[in-house]
Amino acid sequence: MQIRNTKTRYGALAQALHWVIALGFVAQFAIAWYAEGVQAMQLQFTLYNLHKSIGVTILALAVVRVGWRLVNPVPPMPSGSQRWEELASRASHVLLYGLLFAQPIAGLVFSMASSFPTVIWGVTLPDVGNSKALEDTFKAVHGYLSWAILGLVGVHVAAALRHHFVLKDNVLRRMLPFVANKDTTGIRRPQA
């Protein structure tokens, strides 16, 4: 597999970034929800610092992903796609990229405004001053953004599955590593 995108498929780097970030988000939700119920303060502290570290890693990977996307155009939508599908795809990707940046930044501000140290992969970051108002605001923002991510990822997954099972095109397959695109010539797309 080549590293760059082609007209019919995402390249190895785009695929790797997509799936590593997706796994990172799954880990983030699992860690955050589990840590909420942990009674042992030291374990909870360790889990939250792992959560923060993964979040900063996702932010760094998002920077790489957006940079790569700017210099390496994505494959176009399948021929015969409806205009609304193209607009929905663009809008959902812009929103997903925005959330890739907004969520970890909100989490960092929330953490750095709290009375607990912000430790990222063993490095303690400076505080922005112990501000309860700032902490509460960004804690709420971080929480709302979590729900927005879950909703938008749900739409993203549903759209990919629709392309694969209903429209029977290569939209999903072109992002799957080690899976070749299938020949869809002669397959007629249902009209919306």
Steps between C-alpha positions, in 0.01 A plus 500: 500500500630843419528778753314765297131508413390406150185586309335182629652436843652658808872441539671323788571818700141632480367155596743465791416846634126435464505168688750603769293811578180291499655251744623793708144631531370158600771480766420854618132427558576168669762649732289806589188297578693242699696765694177672607407199714844424645515559874878467546632854455846394375352272232255770394787752478701254286202433272426868449864570418491217246181656361673839472807346337294319237302820440816702431621219273171516307545877468853454360378231259215731391755766407688243292176373346378844396844589364511175302150559366597848379790367290341169405145532360240241602336268249184650352153374581378222269358605166127540519512636856225745581594862571359473855727200565807696398399798714418276797835323465693827490306649792538192718873479431548871580307451825699185588829679441379796706411265785841329471649837599231643727457198728862455613553877527188534719622207709844655543360837609261321740789299644747789520242718681430232761683439825650174366824496302480434127743218423549405134708185445688573826554873436316743729357798311468845658168605648300793365417592858261314721173647366178328602299703247735407213515139616119470519448668161748282315390187683149564364635578152710181508191300598276652231768444238516133604133459415548689173785265407291192581211629291713602204704179505169309505389689186843439342483125565138481381591680177796266440278196559232645269760536225621145554174308546235712325683687224762224462781738409862523618469788748558276803745263330733781393570580868551139608862383507577171328162501320499559126234705329255288308390563146172689524463568129157397386350535848228757495468730800149542639367850442397697805 
